[in-house]
Amino acid sequence: MDEIELTIDHDDFYRRHHADAVRWATALVGDRAVAEELAQDALVAVDRKLGELDNPGGYLRTAVVNAGR
């Protein structure tokens, strides 16, 4: 059988998860502007490893929480 390769589009992942990342970060730090920066940093971290991750959404949540500490 042919191996099926799943690819994740970076732009699509960003569009789908940006608002959630900002919401999580805002809940953690209480400041929308700071949350936007934390969310962007977390999305960049995920983007670098997107093709390697089994659960990119989970990795994003963890990255947001770690950035908010």
N, CA and C of each residue as an Amber inpcrd file, in Angstrom:
protein
   207
   0.8350000  -1.1910000   0.0000000   0.0000000   0.0000000   0.0000000
   0.8710000   1.2440000   0.0000000   0.3520000   2.2830000  -0.5880000
   1.0490000   3.5570000  -0.5670000   0.9040000   4.1970000   0.8030000
   1.9650000   4.8470000   1.2210000   1.9320000   5.5520000   2.4920000
   1.2420000   6.8890000   2.2830000   0.3070000   7.2110000   3.1660000
  -0.4080000   8.4790000   3.0900000   0.3230000   9.4820000   3.9640000
   0.6830000  10.5990000   3.3820000   1.3800000  11.6420000   4.1270000
   0.4040000  12.7660000   4.4360000   0.3000000  13.0760000   5.7180000
  -0.5470000  14.1770000   6.1350000   0.3020000  15.4300000   6.2310000
  -0.1330000  16.4600000   5.5810000   0.5900000  17.7160000   5.6720000
  -0.3220000  18.7560000   6.3070000   0.2680000  19.5890000   7.0940000
  -0.4720000  20.6470000   7.7580000  -0.0250000  21.9650000   7.1480000
  -0.9780000  22.7120000   6.6740000  -0.6930000  24.0060000   6.0800000
  -0.4620000  25.0230000   7.2050000   0.6700000  25.6860000   7.1530000
   1.0480000  26.6340000   8.1980000   0.0430000  27.7750000   8.3230000
  -0.3830000  28.3410000   7.2050000  -1.3300000  29.4510000   7.2340000
  -2.6770000  29.0120000   7.8030000  -3.1150000  27.8220000   7.4120000
  -4.3840000  27.2950000   7.9030000  -4.3140000  27.0710000   9.4080000
  -3.2110000  26.5100000   9.9000000  -3.0520000  26.2850000  11.3330000
  -3.1240000  27.6220000  12.0710000  -2.4550000  28.6260000  11.5660000
  -2.4640000  29.9530000  12.1930000  -3.8870000  30.5030000  12.2540000
  -4.5830000  30.4590000  11.1290000  -5.9540000  30.9900000  11.0880000
  -6.8690000  30.2570000  12.0620000  -6.7150000  28.9670000  12.1570000
  -7.5930000  28.1710000  13.0240000  -7.2940000  28.3480000  14.5090000
  -6.0640000  28.6470000  14.8600000  -5.6690000  28.6080000  16.2660000
  -5.2550000  29.9430000  16.8700000  -5.1080000  30.9740000  16.0590000
  -4.6550000  32.2620000  16.5820000  -5.5860000  32.7940000  17.6660000
  -6.8800000  32.8490000  17.4030000  -7.8290000  33.4050000  18.3710000
  -7.8080000  32.6220000  19.6810000  -7.7290000  31.2970000  19.5930000
  -7.6570000  30.4830000  20.8120000  -6.3930000  30.7920000  21.5980000
  -5.2700000  30.8970000  20.9050000  -4.0040000  31.1700000  21.5800000
  -4.0530000  32.5170000  22.2980000  -4.6440000  33.5170000  21.6610000
  -4.7610000  34.8340000  22.2900000  -5.6870000  34.7480000  23.4980000
  -6.7810000  34.0280000  23.3690000  -7.7190000  33.8830000  24.4850000
  -7.0570000  33.1980000  25.6780000  -6.3140000  32.1050000  25.4110000
  -5.6250000  31.4020000  26.5010000  -4.6120000  32.3210000  27.1710000
  -3.8400000  33.0200000  26.3670000  -2.8100000  33.9050000  26.9120000
  -3.4390000  35.0560000  27.6990000  -4.5430000  35.5900000  27.2200000
  -5.2240000  36.6640000  27.9380000  -5.7100000  36.1780000  29.2980000
  -6.2360000  34.9690000  29.3350000  -6.6830000  34.3890000  30.6080000
  -5.5120000  34.2260000  31.5750000  -4.3470000  33.9480000  31.0430000
  -3.1700000  33.7380000  31.8990000  -2.5710000  35.0360000  32.4180000
  -2.4750000  36.0380000  31.5440000  -1.7450000  37.2510000  31.9300000
  -2.6460000  38.4660000  32.1650000  -3.8900000  38.4160000  31.6980000
  -4.8330000  39.4890000  31.9530000  -4.6340000  40.7630000  31.1470000
  -3.7430000  40.7440000  30.1860000  -3.4680000  41.9340000  29.3690000
  -3.4890000  41.5130000  27.9020000  -4.4070000  42.0930000  27.1490000
  -4.5980000  41.6820000  25.7490000  -3.3540000  41.9140000  24.8930000
  -2.6890000  43.0400000  25.0720000  -1.5010000  43.3410000  24.2620000
  -0.3780000  42.3470000  24.5490000  -0.1580000  42.0590000  25.8060000
   0.8700000  41.0700000  26.1740000   0.4600000  39.6900000  25.6610000
  -0.8210000  39.3870000  25.7570000  -1.3230000  38.0930000  25.2850000
  -1.0940000  37.9060000  23.7890000  -1.3010000  38.9720000  23.0190000
  -1.0560000  38.9090000  21.5710000   0.3990000  38.5300000  21.2910000
   1.3180000  39.1270000  22.0280000   2.7500000  38.8240000  21.8520000
   3.0600000  37.3840000  22.2370000   2.5160000  36.9420000  23.3670000
   2.7560000  35.5670000  23.8090000   2.1830000  34.5640000  22.8140000
   0.9800000  34.8420000  22.3300000   0.3480000  33.9500000  21.3620000
   1.1690000  33.8790000  20.0760000   1.6450000  35.0260000  19.6140000
   2.4620000  35.0490000  18.3970000   3.7520000  34.2520000  18.5890000
   4.3970000  34.4310000  19.7280000   5.6250000  33.6720000  20.0060000
   5.3470000  32.1730000  20.0400000   4.2360000  31.7890000  20.6480000
   3.8780000  30.3660000  20.7230000   3.5680000  29.8070000  19.3340000
   2.8650000  30.5790000  18.5110000   2.5600000  30.1340000  17.1490000
   3.8280000  29.9840000  16.3110000   4.7870000  30.8570000  16.5050000
   6.0660000  30.7390000  15.8000000   6.7830000  29.4650000  16.2380000
   6.7490000  29.1670000  17.5380000   7.3840000  27.9480000  18.0440000
   6.7500000  26.7060000  17.4320000   5.4340000  26.7000000  17.3160000
   4.7360000  25.5640000  16.7040000   5.0800000  25.4820000  15.2240000
   5.1020000  26.6210000  14.5640000   5.3710000  26.6480000  13.1290000
   6.7140000  26.0030000  12.7930000   7.6930000  26.2200000  13.6410000
   9.0250000  25.6470000  13.4020000   9.0190000  24.1240000  13.4340000
   8.0700000  23.5350000  14.1820000   8.0360000  22.0840000  14.3590000
   6.7750000  21.4520000  13.7940000   5.9790000  22.1960000  13.0750000
   4.6500000  21.7530000  12.6640000   4.6380000  20.3900000  11.9870000
   5.5650000  20.1440000  11.1060000   5.5890000  18.8660000  10.3990000
   6.0210000  17.6880000  11.2530000   6.5950000  17.9660000  12.4120000
   7.1060000  16.9150000  13.2900000   6.1470000  16.5470000  14.4220000
   5.1550000  17.3850000  14.6620000   4.3040000  17.2230000  15.8400000
   3.1320000  16.2880000  15.5930000   2.8650000  15.4380000  16.5850000
   1.6940000  14.5630000  16.5220000   0.4280000  15.3230000  16.9120000
   0.5760000  16.2920000  17.8030000  -0.5640000  17.0550000  18.2980000
  -0.1980000  18.5410000  18.3460000  -0.2060000  19.2020000  17.2070000
   0.2140000  20.6050000  17.1900000  -0.6650000  21.5160000  18.0440000
  -1.9530000  21.2230000  18.1430000  -2.8250000  22.0300000  18.9830000
  -2.4450000  21.9240000  20.4550000  -2.1250000  20.7270000  20.8980000
  -1.6780000  20.5160000  22.2680000  -0.3440000  21.1850000  22.5270000
   0.5370000  21.1060000  21.5510000   1.8470000  21.7660000  21.6770000
   1.6630000  23.2710000  21.7880000   0.7290000  23.8130000  21.0070000
   0.4510000  25.2470000  21.0650000  -0.0460000  25.6360000  22.4510000
  -0.9880000  24.8850000  23.0030000  -1.5020000  25.1930000  24.3440000
  -0.3740000  25.1970000  25.3670000   0.4790000  24.1800000  25.2810000
   1.6140000  24.1040000  26.2100000   2.5560000  25.2890000  26.0180000
   2.8080000  25.6520000  24.7810000   3.7080000  26.7830000  24.4990000
   3.1260000  28.0900000  25.0390000   1.8250000  28.2670000  24.9300000
   1.1780000  29.4780000  25.4490000   1.2990000  29.5130000  26.9760000
   1.0050000  28.4070000  27.6140000   1.0980000  28.3480000  29.0860000
   2.5220000  28.6120000  29.5470000   3.4810000  27.9810000  28.8870000
   4.8830000  28.2000000  29.2710000   5.3090000  29.6430000  29.0420000
   4.8250000  30.2640000  27.9670000   5.1740000  31.6570000  27.6870000
   4.5610000  32.6010000  28.7090000   3.4190000  32.2110000  29.2660000
   2.7390000  33.0570000  30.2260000   3.2560000  32.9720000  31.6380000
   4.2350000  32.1120000  31.8750000   4.7700000  31.9500000  33.2280000
   5.7370000  33.0440000  33.5740000
